[in-house]
Amino acid sequence: HAAHDVPGLSPIPFVMAEAQIVRALWPGEVHADPQLARAEPALAALQLAGHGRSDPADPSRAGLLMAEGALDLHAVLAARQHPTVVVLSACTVGRSADDPDGEPLGLVGGFMLKGARVVIASLQSVPDFYMPLLMALFHRCWRDGSPPAEALAEAKQRLALGHWHADTEALVRRAYQGVLVDTLAHAQKTPGDETGLLLLTHA
Protein backbone atom coordinates (compact mmCIF):
# COMPACT_ATOMS: atom_id res chain seq x y z
CA HIS A 1 0.00 0.00 0.00
CA ALA A 2 1.48 3.32 -1.03
CA ALA A 3 -0.73 5.81 0.80
CA HIS A 4 1.53 8.84 0.90
CA ASP A 5 -1.06 11.60 0.91
CA VAL A 6 -4.03 11.16 3.26
CA PRO A 7 -6.21 14.22 3.99
CA GLY A 8 -5.48 15.69 7.42
CA LEU A 9 -2.14 13.87 7.83
CA SER A 10 1.41 14.86 6.97
CA PRO A 11 2.57 13.57 3.57
CA ILE A 12 4.98 10.64 3.65
CA PRO A 13 6.42 10.75 0.13
CA PHE A 14 9.01 8.02 0.56
CA VAL A 15 6.36 5.30 0.65
CA MET A 16 6.27 5.87 -3.11
CA ALA A 17 9.96 4.93 -3.22
CA GLU A 18 9.09 1.83 -1.21
CA ALA A 19 6.38 0.91 -3.71
CA GLN A 20 8.77 1.37 -6.63
CA ILE A 21 11.45 -0.75 -4.94
CA VAL A 22 9.08 -3.62 -4.17
CA ARG A 23 7.73 -3.66 -7.72
CA ALA A 24 11.27 -3.74 -9.11
CA LEU A 25 12.37 -6.59 -6.84
CA TRP A 26 9.32 -8.72 -7.71
CA PRO A 27 8.90 -7.97 -11.44
CA GLY A 28 5.56 -9.14 -12.78
CA GLU A 29 4.37 -10.34 -9.38
CA VAL A 30 3.07 -7.14 -7.76
CA HIS A 31 -0.40 -5.71 -8.24
CA ALA A 32 -1.70 -2.33 -7.11
CA ASP A 33 -5.37 -1.97 -6.21
CA PRO A 34 -6.73 -0.21 -3.09
CA GLN A 35 -9.58 -2.73 -2.74
CA LEU A 36 -7.69 -6.01 -3.03
CA ALA A 37 -6.70 -6.24 0.66
CA ARG A 38 -10.37 -6.33 1.56
CA ALA A 39 -11.64 -8.60 -1.17
CA GLU A 40 -9.03 -10.78 -2.89
CA PRO A 41 -9.35 -14.38 -1.67
CA ALA A 42 -5.99 -15.89 -2.64
CA LEU A 43 -2.82 -13.87 -2.13
CA ALA A 44 0.60 -15.12 -1.16
CA ALA A 45 1.70 -11.91 0.55
CA LEU A 46 0.44 -8.44 1.33
CA GLN A 47 2.44 -5.31 2.06
CA LEU A 48 0.93 -2.02 3.20
CA ALA A 49 2.87 1.20 3.69
CA GLY A 50 1.44 4.42 5.02
CA HIS A 51 0.23 6.15 8.16
CA GLY A 52 -0.46 3.86 11.09
CA ARG A 53 -2.87 4.37 13.97
CA SER A 54 -2.87 2.73 17.38
CA ASP A 55 -5.05 3.25 20.46
CA PRO A 56 -3.89 1.59 23.72
CA ALA A 57 -7.37 2.05 25.17
CA ASP A 58 -8.99 0.30 22.19
CA PRO A 59 -6.60 -1.91 20.19
CA SER A 60 -9.37 -2.74 17.73
CA ARG A 61 -8.98 0.80 16.35
CA ALA A 62 -5.41 0.12 15.22
CA GLY A 63 -5.10 0.35 11.49
CA LEU A 64 -3.62 1.75 8.32
CA LEU A 65 -4.99 5.13 7.29
CA MET A 66 -5.51 5.35 3.55
CA ALA A 67 -7.23 7.74 1.19
CA GLU A 68 -9.97 5.13 0.79
CA GLY A 69 -10.48 4.95 4.57
CA ALA A 70 -8.98 3.02 7.46
CA LEU A 71 -8.03 -0.63 7.17
CA ASP A 72 -8.61 -1.61 10.80
CA LEU A 73 -9.24 -4.77 12.78
CA HIS A 74 -12.91 -4.85 11.81
CA ALA A 75 -12.09 -4.59 8.10
CA VAL A 76 -9.46 -7.32 8.40
CA LEU A 77 -11.84 -9.70 10.15
CA ALA A 78 -14.57 -8.99 7.60
CA ALA A 79 -12.35 -9.86 4.63
CA ARG A 80 -12.80 -13.24 2.96
CA GLN A 81 -9.21 -14.40 3.36
CA HIS A 82 -5.70 -13.09 3.89
CA PRO A 83 -2.25 -14.03 2.71
CA THR A 84 0.15 -16.04 4.82
CA VAL A 85 2.74 -13.23 4.99
CA VAL A 86 1.77 -9.65 5.89
CA VAL A 87 4.17 -6.69 6.05
CA LEU A 88 2.82 -3.53 7.70
CA SER A 89 5.20 -0.66 7.00
CA ALA A 90 3.60 1.95 9.24
CA CYS A 91 3.98 3.51 12.67
CA THR A 92 2.92 1.61 15.82
CA VAL A 93 0.55 -0.85 14.09
CA GLY A 94 2.29 -3.76 15.81
CA ARG A 95 1.01 -2.72 19.23
CA SER A 96 -1.69 -4.90 20.74
CA ALA A 97 -3.32 -6.03 23.97
CA ASP A 98 -4.59 -9.45 25.02
CA ASP A 99 -8.25 -10.31 25.25
CA PRO A 100 -9.53 -12.33 28.26
CA ASP A 101 -8.55 -15.57 26.50
CA GLY A 102 -5.00 -14.37 25.94
CA GLU A 103 -5.42 -13.76 22.20
CA PRO A 104 -3.80 -10.60 20.82
CA LEU A 105 -6.14 -7.76 19.94
CA GLY A 106 -5.14 -5.30 17.25
CA LEU A 107 -4.28 -5.31 13.58
CA VAL A 108 -1.60 -7.99 13.90
CA GLY A 109 -3.94 -10.26 15.84
CA GLY A 110 -6.61 -9.77 13.21
CA PHE A 111 -4.35 -10.85 10.37
CA MET A 112 -3.21 -13.88 12.36
CA LEU A 113 -6.79 -14.87 13.10
CA LYS A 114 -7.44 -14.73 9.36
CA GLY A 115 -4.61 -17.16 8.64
CA ALA A 116 -1.39 -15.16 8.35
CA ARG A 117 1.60 -17.19 9.56
CA VAL A 118 3.96 -14.20 9.57
CA VAL A 119 3.10 -10.56 10.31
CA ILE A 120 5.88 -7.97 10.27
CA ALA A 121 4.89 -4.72 11.99
CA SER A 122 6.46 -1.90 13.98
CA LEU A 123 5.83 -1.17 17.65
CA GLN A 124 7.35 2.31 17.34
CA SER A 125 7.20 5.29 15.03
CA VAL A 126 8.74 4.57 11.64
CA PRO A 127 10.78 7.28 9.83
CA ASP A 128 9.43 7.75 6.32
CA PHE A 129 12.92 8.19 4.89
CA TYR A 130 14.27 5.02 6.55
CA MET A 131 11.69 2.37 5.71
CA PRO A 132 12.36 1.99 1.97
CA LEU A 133 15.99 1.22 2.82
CA LEU A 134 15.00 -1.57 5.20
CA MET A 135 12.28 -2.87 2.90
CA ALA A 136 14.66 -2.98 -0.07
CA LEU A 137 17.07 -5.20 1.84
CA PHE A 138 14.26 -7.28 3.36
CA HIS A 139 12.65 -8.04 0.01
CA ARG A 140 15.99 -8.77 -1.62
CA CYS A 141 16.88 -11.27 1.12
CA TRP A 142 13.39 -12.78 1.01
CA ARG A 143 13.45 -13.04 -2.77
CA ASP A 144 16.83 -14.79 -2.55
CA GLY A 145 15.32 -17.55 -0.42
CA SER A 146 15.48 -16.53 3.23
CA PRO A 147 12.23 -17.04 5.20
CA PRO A 148 10.60 -13.70 6.11
CA ALA A 149 11.79 -13.62 9.73
CA GLU A 150 15.37 -14.42 8.72
CA ALA A 151 15.19 -11.98 5.82
CA LEU A 152 14.16 -9.20 8.20
CA ALA A 153 17.00 -9.97 10.62
CA GLU A 154 19.51 -10.04 7.77
CA ALA A 155 18.13 -6.80 6.35
CA LYS A 156 18.51 -5.04 9.70
CA GLN A 157 22.08 -6.26 10.01
CA ARG A 158 22.98 -5.26 6.47
CA LEU A 159 21.47 -1.82 6.94
CA ALA A 160 23.34 -1.27 10.21
CA LEU A 161 26.64 -2.33 8.66
CA GLY A 162 26.08 -0.70 5.28
CA HIS A 163 26.39 -4.03 3.46
CA TRP A 164 24.36 -3.58 0.28
CA HIS A 165 23.89 -5.74 -2.77
CA ALA A 166 25.21 -3.52 -5.56
CA ASP A 167 22.10 -3.81 -7.73
CA THR A 168 19.77 -3.14 -4.78
CA GLU A 169 21.73 -0.04 -3.78
CA ALA A 170 21.42 1.29 -7.34
CA LEU A 171 17.68 0.58 -7.30
CA VAL A 172 17.25 2.47 -4.02
CA ARG A 173 19.20 5.46 -5.32
CA ARG A 174 16.95 5.69 -8.39
CA ALA A 175 13.79 5.38 -6.31
CA TYR A 176 14.84 8.08 -3.84
CA GLN A 177 15.95 10.44 -6.60
CA GLY A 178 12.59 9.99 -8.31
CA VAL A 179 10.65 10.82 -5.14
CA LEU A 180 12.75 13.90 -4.44
CA VAL A 181 12.34 15.19 -7.98
CA ASP A 182 8.61 14.50 -7.97
CA THR A 183 8.14 16.13 -4.56
CA LEU A 184 9.91 19.29 -5.67
CA ALA A 185 8.12 19.45 -9.01
CA HIS A 186 4.64 18.78 -7.63
CA ALA A 187 4.74 20.37 -4.18
CA GLN A 188 1.20 21.70 -4.55
CA LYS A 189 -0.24 18.62 -6.24
CA THR A 190 -2.45 16.10 -4.43
CA PRO A 191 -2.37 12.89 -6.51
CA GLY A 192 -5.57 10.91 -6.64
CA ASP A 193 -4.39 7.69 -8.25
CA GLU A 194 -1.26 6.65 -6.37
CA THR A 195 -2.81 4.93 -3.38
CA GLY A 196 -2.77 1.19 -3.85
CA LEU A 197 -1.83 -2.10 -2.31
CA LEU A 198 1.30 -4.02 -3.08
CA LEU A 199 0.28 -7.64 -3.37
CA LEU A 200 3.06 -10.16 -3.84
CA THR A 201 1.60 -13.14 -5.65
CA HIS A 202 4.59 -15.45 -5.72
CA ALA A 203 4.18 -18.89 -4.15
Solvent accessible surface area in square Angstrom, and as a share of the most:
residue,aa,sasa,rsa
1,H,1,0.00
2,A,3,0.02
3,A,0,0.00
4,H,22,0.10
5,D,35,0.18
6,V,15,0.08
7,P,114,0.72
8,G,84,0.81
9,L,66,0.33
10,S,79,0.51
11,P,86,0.54
12,I,26,0.13
13,P,33,0.21
14,F,21,0.09
15,V,10,0.06
16,M,44,0.20
17,A,0,0.00
18,E,1,0.00
19,A,1,0.01
20,Q,76,0.34
21,I,0,0.00
22,V,0,0.00
23,R,97,0.35
24,A,48,0.37
25,L,8,0.04
26,W,14,0.05
27,P,94,0.59
28,G,83,0.79
29,E,56,0.25
30,V,25,0.14
31,H,88,0.39
32,A,58,0.45
33,D,49,0.26
34,P,37,0.23
35,Q,91,0.41
36,L,40,0.20
37,A,3,0.02
38,R,65,0.24
39,A,47,0.36
40,E,53,0.24
41,P,50,0.31
42,A,77,0.60
43,L,24,0.12
44,A,30,0.23
45,A,2,0.02
46,L,1,0.00
47,Q,0,0.00
48,L,0,0.00
49,A,1,0.01
50,G,5,0.05
51,H,33,0.15
52,G,20,0.19
53,R,59,0.21
54,S,32,0.20
55,D,36,0.18
56,P,114,0.72
57,A,99,0.77
58,D,55,0.29
59,P,20,0.13
60,S,22,0.14
61,R,106,0.39
62,A,2,0.01
63,G,0,0.00
64,L,0,0.00
65,L,34,0.17
66,M,6,0.03
67,A,57,0.45
68,E,69,0.31
69,G,32,0.31
70,A,36,0.28
71,L,1,0.00
72,D,27,0.14
73,L,13,0.06
74,H,115,0.52
75,A,24,0.19
76,V,0,0.00
77,L,75,0.37
78,A,86,0.67
79,A,7,0.05
80,R,164,0.60
81,Q,91,0.40
82,H,9,0.04
83,P,3,0.02
84,T,46,0.27
85,V,15,0.08
86,V,0,0.00
87,V,3,0.02
88,L,4,0.02
89,S,7,0.05
90,A,3,0.02
91,C,41,0.25
92,T,17,0.10
93,V,0,0.00
94,G,12,0.12
95,R,100,0.36
96,S,57,0.37
97,A,43,0.33
98,D,102,0.53
99,D,34,0.18
100,P,144,0.90
101,D,126,0.65
102,G,47,0.45
103,E,83,0.37
104,P,45,0.28
105,L,65,0.32
106,G,0,0.00
107,L,0,0.00
108,V,26,0.15
109,G,1,0.01
110,G,0,0.00
111,F,0,0.00
112,M,99,0.44
113,L,114,0.57
114,K,51,0.22
115,G,42,0.41
116,A,7,0.05
117,R,185,0.68
118,V,42,0.24
119,V,29,0.17
120,I,22,0.11
121,A,33,0.26
122,S,29,0.19
123,L,104,0.52
124,Q,116,0.52
125,S,85,0.55
126,V,24,0.14
127,P,81,0.51
128,D,34,0.18
129,F,115,0.48
130,Y,84,0.32
131,M,23,0.10
132,P,1,0.00
133,L,35,0.18
134,L,13,0.06
135,M,4,0.02
136,A,0,0.00
137,L,0,0.00
138,F,0,0.00
139,H,0,0.00
140,R,36,0.13
141,C,4,0.02
142,W,28,0.10
143,R,93,0.34
144,D,85,0.44
145,G,62,0.60
146,S,29,0.18
147,P,71,0.45
148,P,18,0.11
149,A,71,0.55
150,E,106,0.47
151,A,0,0.00
152,L,32,0.16
153,A,62,0.48
154,E,59,0.27
155,A,0,0.00
156,K,109,0.46
157,Q,114,0.51
158,R,60,0.22
159,L,33,0.17
160,A,89,0.69
161,L,105,0.52
162,G,46,0.45
163,H,101,0.45
164,W,60,0.21
165,H,33,0.15
166,A,85,0.66
167,D,85,0.44
168,T,1,0.00
169,E,64,0.29
170,A,42,0.33
171,L,15,0.07
172,V,10,0.06
173,R,141,0.52
174,R,137,0.50
175,A,0,0.00
176,Y,18,0.07
177,Q,107,0.47
178,G,36,0.35
179,V,13,0.07
180,L,90,0.45
181,V,100,0.57
182,D,71,0.37
183,T,59,0.34
184,L,147,0.73
185,A,71,0.55
186,H,84,0.38
187,A,73,0.57
188,Q,172,0.76
189,K,112,0.48
190,T,102,0.59
191,P,29,0.18
192,G,83,0.80
193,D,127,0.66
194,E,61,0.28
195,T,24,0.14
196,G,6,0.06
197,L,0,0.00
198,L,1,0.01
199,L,0,0.00
200,L,1,0.01
201,T,56,0.33
202,H,36,0.16
203,A,139,1.08
